[in-house]
Every structure is written in C-alpha cells, then in structure tokens.
C-alpha cells in the first residue's frame, strides 16, 4: 500500500510546519498528499460504474474542505512551535480550544460527506470512504502528537551544570 508515502509526506508536512512555511509550500504539500490519497481511495472504495462520477465529485469537494482545515492545523502547529518557550495560560488555552475545534471540524466534515455519499453512491462506498478517512485522520493525529513535545516536556530535560 502507499501508506509509507503518506507517512513520509506527513513527516515532511509536520517538519515544514515548524519552519516558517509559506502558503505555496503548504499548497504544494497538500496537492501531493491529496493526489496520492485519491489513488489510495480509488483502490479501496468499491463504486458501481454508474455512481463513480457522483462519488468522485463529492470526494473532490470533501478534499477541498479538508485542505482548508489542514491549513488551519498547520497554522496552529506553527503557533504552538513559535510560542512553545513562552507559553502563557492564555496561549495554551487558545491553542487547546483551537485543537478541539479543528478535531470536531474534521470529524464533522467526514460525517457530513458520509451522509452525502450514502445518498449519491450508496452505503458501501460511503462506509469505505468513512473508514479510510477516519483511519487516515487518526493516524495523522497520532503521528503529529508523537512528533511534537508535550507542554512542559522540554522544561523537564535536565541540563548538567557547567563546571
């Protein structure tokens, strides 16, 4: 499966988000991820020939909305990275609330398109879409959480005294 490519791309996405990434870089990464992801979906989701056009039209609409949420997630990761050394209660609260909103937004988006796909392509392709998107979302979230330090984690690293 092309899953290893997704993880490699995810690594690049996370690492580039901690640098001062610009809009063009983010757009390029998301375009590459979206193309590869669509190929994976095409190999996984089983769609009747008569319903393929409707499915892929909705899938493309979904991807456009998902990419918008992805840009917000990258911006939030940059905010976290840039303020990590000087996190205040106010900043931590803002970041956590934004994380919650983004997670709800992503989950809600998947659910919204599941409902639309049921109506246009049938239950099985919609369920396969849901399963794939929920899986990729969970893997991505876990991967990112494993790559960023927990709040206060770096403060606990003991620095030996200079003699």
C-alpha positions, 0 to 999 in steps of 0.5 A: 500500500502507499501508506509509507508515502503518506507517512513520509509526506506527513513527516515532511508536512509536520517538519515544514510546519515548524519552519516558517512555511509559506502558503505555496509550500503548504499548497504544494504539500497538500496537492501531493498528499491529496493526489496520492490519497485519491489513488489510495481511495480509488483502490479501496472504495468499491463504486458501481460504474454508474455512481463513480462520477457522483462519488468522485465529485463529492470526494473532490469537494470533501478534499477541498474542505479538508485542505482548508482545515489542514491549513488551519492545523498547520497554522496552529502547529506553527503557533504552538512551535513559535510560542512553545518557550513562552507559553502563557495560560492564555496561549495554551488555552487558545491553542487547546480550544483551537485543537478541539475545534479543528478535531470536531471540524474534521470529524464533522466534515467526514460525517457530513460527506458520509451522509452525502455519499450514502445518498449519491453512491450508496452505503458501501462506498460511503462506509469505505470512504468513512473508514479510510478517512477516519483511519487516515485522520487518526493516524495523522493525529497520532503521528503529529502528537508523537512528533511534537513535545508535550507542554512542559516536556522540554522544561523537564530535560535536565541540563548538567551544570557547567563546571 
